[in-house]
Amino acid sequence: MSGSVDAWVGLGANLETPEQQIRQALKALDTLPDTRLACCSSLYRTPPMGPPGQPDYINAVAGLCTGLDPEALLSALLALEARLGRRRNGERWGPRVIDLDLLCYGDCRRDSEFLRLPHPGIAQRAFVLLPLAELAPDLPIPGQGRVDQLLAAVDIRDIEVIEQA
């Protein structure tokens, strides 16, 4: 793919066999137009960030090489979520079958109603930084620092590797 950009996607699920949901989503990422799955992290079990009483999450990060622009890639990710059974009900950080977040897209910065890059909160989220550091510890997060430096500042004690990449 000429003109391709490295993009990083966070995956999360805590409903309906989450490990299977993550594996299915990883396979589907490789079918997106003008995009290929370059790498994927191990699977991690993490405590939920949102409302109490929900199951633990399974999280991972995928690296993509894509010719899609950032907005087209996010649209493709949202369509993929819907195809995999995600129904948005407006509950923030609630339980979900699958969640695909565009974390970074090259060195791009965006701040629109539709897309914010890098993903807001990335620097405080151990469930994103730990799998991302497995793949790209030296990756600069635009305006925030390198992944390994950001990871050193968050608490990872409650995160457990459940399946090695």
Sequence and secondary structure as in RCSB ss.txt:
>XXXX:A:sequence
MSGSVDAWVGLGANLETPEQQIRQALKALDTLPDTRLACCSSLYRTPPMGPPGQPDYINAVAGLCTGLDPEALLS
ALLALEARLGRRRNGERWGPRVIDLDLLCYGDCRRDSEFLRLPHPGIAQRAFVLLPLAELAPDLPIPGQGRVDQL
LAAVDIRDIEVIEQA
>XXXX:A:secstr
 TT EEEEEEEEE SSSHHHHHHHHHHHHTTSTTEEEEEE  EEEE  SSSTT   EEEEEEEEEE S HHHHHH
HHHHHHHHTT    S TT   S EEEEEEETT  EESSS EES TTGGG HHHHHHHHHH TT EETTTEEHHHH
HTTS  TT EEEE  
